[in-house]
Amino acid sequence: MRLLPAAVASLILLCGADAREETPPVVAAPDRSDGLVLNGEATRTVWGFEVYKIRLFLTEIMRDAEQIMGAKSDAKRIQITMVRPVDEEQFSSTVQDNIDNNFTAEEKEKFAGQLSEFLGCFNKGADLKPGDVIDIDYIPTEGTVVKLGGRTLDTIAGADFYHALLRLWIGKPLQKSIKDGLVGTPG
């Protein structure tokens, strides 16, 4: 039994105390400007099984969810990489549950058209497979650009919509560790 604490301590030393302190990777910005940096990442799990990896890219590191959602003039990217297959109906249903958890009745009414457009991106007759990458970009001059595998599915106008949509992951997500990982705060 005394080996377990020693093994954990060795693992911490090998992996580093806080991997978030490393220099974040820079990726091409959705508006093709100077680039975005990785703000944080997390893994969505259900019953202990990994479903997808999610990453949040910003123009600069921010550790406050409200500040991130309020920065409406800055490009952003939510990137979801599927780990397990998920059928389109199940994915849309989970997104709808998360919307119900984060939007008031008034907001659902205000964003009804945009929410319908967004959910429609995932109801096009194709299930999500391991390795599929969904990019949900905010481009200040265009709005929300939803891509699957690099192919644009839709562009949805409105800065307010994207920043409300961010609440699905950094507001009250279905899994708290998602927000903690994306914002870079300890769980």
Buried (B, 14 or more C-beta within 10 A) or exposed (E): EEEEEEEEEEEEEEEEEEEBEEEBEEBEBBBEEEEBBBBBBBBBBEEEEEBBBBBBBBBEEBEEBEEBBEBEEBBBBBBBBBBBEBEBEBBBEBBEEBBEEBBEEEBEEBBEEBBEBBBBBBEEEEBBEEEBBBBBBBBBEEBBBBBBEEEEBBBBEBEEBBBBBBBBBBBEBBBEEBBBBBBBEEE
